[in-house]
Amino acid sequence: MHDPRLTPARGDIAAKHLEGKVEAARFVEGETFAISASLASLREAPVADAALLTQAIKGEIVTIYDRNEEGWAWGQLAADGYVGWLPQATFVKYGPNPTHKVTAIRTFAFPGPSIKLPPVETLVMLSLVTMVREEGDFAVTSEGLFLPKQHIADMGNLEADFVAIAERFIGTPYLWGGKSSLGIDCSGLVQVSLHAAGIECPRDSDMQQAQFGRALDAHESERLRRGDLIFWKGHVAIVRDADTVVHANAFHMATAIEGTQDAIARIKAAGSEVTAIKRI
């Protein structure tokens, strides 16, 4: 069975590379675009109130296979393979290759070289931009945006401690399908933090549990290390130290630090046991 979250195939249309592997009325090559919006919502259906599956961040690549007359497009994100519907206004033809990425959890883009100017856009961590020059304390992008140089780094810059990245999101509101400091969910926090460290990571917690790291046995799980991942059905938390985890969760409606045993007991009382502890 093909996972519909990662397979660009419907009964009426599918990606050309899936021909012979899935059934569809027609197969198309698809076109490559780049996300131009600060955040683009990838939804389950082509309506604004459909479930939010995930978010695409500025500069991400998306392959579009279908469009409708209501301004929606159906495609697949290159970064993690997720499939869904995006507003057509959120992407453009792929332009110059990005040179830098945003390393702050969010930053303002100004229309000129002054922080006194009203920002024209808010960019979130891992947004990709093409820097064409520097002007004072600002990096100027190919779109004419002025970004504080302290908030960006070249594409090869990798964070040494992904847990420290997750900790920077403490207090961020919980948002199902979110993956930025404006709103984030449990697996989005894991994915963004690991991507900042240069580690590829699937989007959803069940994918992360299935594909990631080495499962700890009962003896090892008594000695948790920073960076271990604790999984429940539909949830994941990041171990900070021997006693605490950091996780985006609907109980706190935020990214929060919580005692590990407190979290395990609370979630167990709500009906879910730990399903795995994985070490990256």
C-alpha positions as CSV (number, residue, x, y, z in Angstrom):
1,M,0.0,0.0,0.0
2,H,1.2,3.5,-0.8
3,D,1.0,6.1,1.9
4,P,-1.4,8.8,0.5
5,R,0.5,11.4,2.6
6,L,3.6,10.8,0.5
7,T,2.2,9.5,-2.8
8,P,1.1,12.0,-5.5
9,A,-1.8,9.9,-6.8
10,R,-5.5,10.2,-6.9
11,G,-8.1,8.3,-8.9
12,D,-8.2,11.0,-11.6
13,I,-4.5,12.0,-11.7
14,A,-1.1,10.9,-10.6
15,A,2.6,11.7,-11.1
16,K,4.1,10.3,-14.2
17,H,6.8,8.4,-12.3
18,L,4.1,6.4,-10.6
19,E,2.7,5.0,-13.9
20,G,2.4,1.2,-13.6
21,K,2.6,1.4,-9.8
22,V,-0.8,3.1,-9.1
23,E,-4.1,3.4,-10.9
24,A,-5.2,6.8,-12.2
25,A,-7.1,8.1,-15.1
26,R,-4.0,10.1,-16.3
27,F,-0.4,10.7,-15.4
28,V,1.4,14.0,-15.6
29,E,5.0,15.1,-15.3
30,G,4.4,18.0,-12.9
31,E,6.1,21.4,-12.7
32,T,8.6,22.6,-10.2
33,F,8.0,25.8,-8.2
34,A,9.4,27.5,-5.1
35,I,7.3,28.6,-2.1
36,S,7.2,32.4,-2.2
37,A,4.9,33.0,0.8
38,S,6.5,33.2,4.3
39,L,4.4,30.1,5.1
40,A,2.1,28.2,2.8
41,S,-0.6,25.9,4.3
42,L,-0.7,22.5,2.7
43,R,-4.3,21.3,3.2
44,E,-6.2,18.1,2.8
45,A,-8.7,19.5,0.3
46,P,-8.8,22.6,-1.9
47,V,-10.8,24.8,0.6
48,A,-9.6,27.2,3.2
49,D,-11.2,25.4,6.1
50,A,-9.8,22.0,5.2
51,A,-7.5,20.2,7.7
52,L,-4.0,21.7,7.8
53,L,-1.6,18.8,7.0
54,T,1.6,20.7,7.2
55,Q,3.2,24.0,6.2
56,A,5.8,24.8,3.5
57,I,8.4,27.4,4.3
58,K,9.6,30.2,2.0
59,G,12.1,28.8,-0.5
60,E,11.0,25.2,-0.3
61,I,10.5,23.3,-3.6
62,V,7.1,21.9,-4.6
63,T,6.1,19.9,-7.7
64,I,2.6,20.8,-8.9
65,Y,0.5,18.2,-10.7
66,D,-2.9,19.7,-10.8
67,R,-4.7,23.1,-10.5
68,N,-8.3,24.1,-10.2
69,E,-10.3,27.2,-11.2
70,E,-10.7,28.3,-7.5
71,G,-7.0,29.1,-7.1
72,W,-5.7,25.8,-5.6
73,A,-2.9,23.5,-6.7
74,W,-2.2,19.9,-5.8
75,G,1.4,18.9,-5.4
76,Q,4.2,17.4,-3.4
77,L,6.8,19.1,-1.2
78,A,10.4,18.2,-2.1
79,A,11.8,18.5,1.5
80,D,9.7,15.7,3.1
81,G,7.5,14.4,0.3
82,Y,4.2,15.5,1.8
83,V,1.3,15.8,-0.7
84,G,-1.7,18.1,-0.5
85,W,-3.3,21.3,-1.7
86,L,-1.7,24.8,-1.7
87,P,-3.1,28.2,-2.7
88,Q,-1.6,29.0,-6.1
89,A,-0.7,32.5,-4.8
90,T,1.9,30.9,-2.4
91,F,4.4,29.7,-5.0
92,V,6.3,31.0,-8.1
93,K,8.5,29.6,-10.8
94,Y,11.8,28.4,-9.4
95,G,14.3,31.3,-9.6
96,P,17.9,31.7,-8.5
97,N,19.3,29.1,-6.1
98,P,19.1,30.1,-2.5
99,T,22.3,31.1,-0.8
100,H,21.3,31.7,2.8
101,K,18.7,30.5,5.3
102,V,17.1,32.1,8.3
103,T,18.6,30.8,11.6
104,A,16.5,33.0,14.0
105,I,13.2,31.5,15.0
106,R,11.7,34.4,13.1
107,T,12.9,37.7,11.6
108,F,11.5,40.7,9.9
109,A,12.1,41.6,6.3
110,F,12.4,45.4,5.8
111,P,11.8,47.4,2.5
112,G,15.1,49.3,3.1
113,P,18.2,49.4,5.3
114,S,16.6,50.6,8.5
115,I,14.8,48.9,11.4
116,K,12.6,51.9,11.7
117,L,10.9,51.1,8.4
118,P,7.6,49.0,8.7
119,P,8.4,45.4,8.0
120,V,6.9,44.0,4.8
121,E,7.2,40.3,5.7
122,T,8.0,38.0,8.6
123,L,10.3,35.1,7.8
124,V,10.6,32.0,10.0
125,M,13.4,29.6,10.7
126,L,14.8,27.7,7.7
127,S,13.3,30.2,5.2
128,L,15.6,30.2,2.1
129,V,16.7,33.4,0.4
130,T,19.1,34.5,-2.2
131,M,21.5,37.2,-1.0
132,V,22.7,39.5,-3.7
133,R,24.7,42.0,-1.6
134,E,25.2,43.4,1.9
135,E,24.3,46.9,2.9
136,G,25.3,48.0,6.4
137,D,23.8,45.6,8.9
138,F,21.5,44.1,6.3
139,A,21.6,41.3,3.7
140,V,19.7,42.3,0.6
141,T,17.9,39.4,-1.2
142,S,17.0,38.9,-4.8
143,E,13.5,40.0,-3.9
144,G,14.7,43.3,-2.5
145,L,14.1,42.4,1.1
146,F,16.5,43.7,3.8
147,L,17.2,41.1,6.4
148,P,19.3,41.6,9.6
149,K,22.6,39.8,8.9
150,Q,22.5,38.4,12.5
151,H,19.4,36.3,11.6
152,I,20.7,34.5,8.5
153,A,23.6,32.1,7.6
154,D,24.9,30.4,4.5
155,M,23.3,27.2,3.4
156,G,26.1,25.1,4.8
157,N,25.6,26.3,8.3
158,L,24.4,23.5,10.6
159,E,23.4,23.7,14.3
160,A,25.4,21.5,16.6
161,D,22.6,20.6,19.0
162,F,19.1,20.1,17.7
163,V,17.7,20.0,21.2
164,A,18.9,23.6,21.7
165,I,16.9,24.5,18.6
166,A,13.8,22.9,20.0
167,E,14.3,24.8,23.3
168,R,14.2,28.1,21.4
169,F,10.6,27.3,20.5
170,I,9.4,27.2,24.2
171,G,6.2,29.2,24.5
172,T,5.3,28.9,20.8
173,P,1.6,28.2,20.5
174,Y,0.5,24.7,19.6
175,L,-0.8,24.4,16.0
176,W,-1.8,21.1,14.4
177,G,0.2,20.9,11.2
178,G,2.3,23.9,12.1
179,K,6.1,24.1,11.8
180,S,7.2,27.6,12.7
181,S,7.5,29.8,15.8
182,L,4.1,31.2,14.9
183,G,2.6,27.8,15.6
184,I,4.0,24.3,15.7
185,D,3.0,20.7,16.5
186,C,5.0,17.9,18.1
187,S,6.4,16.3,15.0
188,G,6.9,19.7,13.4
189,L,9.1,20.7,16.3
190,V,11.2,17.5,15.9
191,Q,11.4,18.0,12.1
192,V,12.4,21.7,12.1
193,S,15.0,21.2,14.9
194,L,16.6,18.2,13.1
195,H,16.6,20.0,9.7
196,A,18.4,22.9,11.4
197,A,21.1,20.4,12.3
198,G,21.3,19.0,8.8
199,I,19.5,15.8,9.7
200,E,16.7,14.7,7.3
201,C,13.5,13.9,9.1
202,P,10.0,12.8,8.0
203,R,7.0,14.9,8.9
204,D,4.6,12.9,11.1
205,S,5.4,11.2,14.4
206,D,4.5,7.8,13.1
207,M,6.9,8.2,10.2
208,Q,9.6,9.4,12.6
209,Q,9.1,6.4,14.9
210,A,9.2,4.0,12.0
211,Q,12.2,5.5,10.2
212,F,14.3,7.2,12.8
213,G,17.1,6.0,15.1
214,R,17.5,2.9,17.1
215,A,14.9,1.6,19.6
216,L,16.1,1.5,23.1
217,D,15.5,-1.7,25.2
218,A,14.1,-1.5,28.7
219,H,17.5,-1.3,30.3
220,E,18.7,1.5,28.1
221,S,15.5,3.5,28.4
222,E,16.2,3.9,32.1
223,R,19.2,6.1,31.2
224,L,17.8,8.6,28.7
225,R,20.1,10.9,26.9
226,R,19.7,14.4,25.5
227,G,18.3,14.0,22.0
228,D,16.4,10.7,22.5
229,L,12.9,10.7,21.2
230,I,9.9,9.4,23.2
231,F,6.9,8.3,21.2
232,W,3.3,7.7,22.0
233,K,0.5,7.0,19.5
234,G,0.2,10.4,17.7
235,H,2.8,12.2,19.8
236,V,6.6,12.7,20.2
237,A,8.7,14.4,22.8
238,I,12.4,15.3,22.8
239,V,14.5,14.4,25.8
240,R,16.5,17.4,27.3
241,D,18.2,15.6,30.1
242,A,17.7,12.7,32.6
243,D,14.5,14.3,34.0
244,T,12.8,16.5,31.4
245,V,11.5,16.6,27.9
246,V,10.6,19.5,25.5
247,H,7.5,19.0,23.3
248,A,4.8,20.9,21.5
249,N,1.6,19.6,22.9
250,A,-2.1,20.3,23.2
251,F,-2.2,19.9,26.9
252,H,-0.2,23.1,27.4
253,M,-1.3,24.4,24.0
254,A,2.4,25.4,23.6
255,T,5.9,24.1,23.3
256,A,6.8,23.4,26.9
257,I,9.4,21.7,29.2
258,E,7.8,19.0,31.3
259,G,9.1,16.4,33.7
260,T,9.6,13.2,31.7
261,Q,7.8,11.0,34.2
262,D,5.1,13.6,34.7
263,A,4.5,13.6,30.9
264,I,4.5,9.8,30.7
265,A,2.0,9.5,33.6
266,R,-0.2,12.3,32.3
267,I,-0.4,10.9,28.8
268,K,-1.0,7.4,30.2
269,A,-3.9,8.6,32.2
270,A,-5.3,10.1,29.0
271,G,-5.2,6.6,27.4
272,S,-1.8,6.3,25.7
273,E,1.3,4.3,26.6
274,V,4.8,5.0,25.4
275,T,5.2,3.1,22.1
276,A,9.0,3.5,21.6
277,I,12.1,5.4,22.7
278,K,14.5,6.0,19.9
279,R,18.1,7.2,19.9
280,I,19.3,9.1,16.9
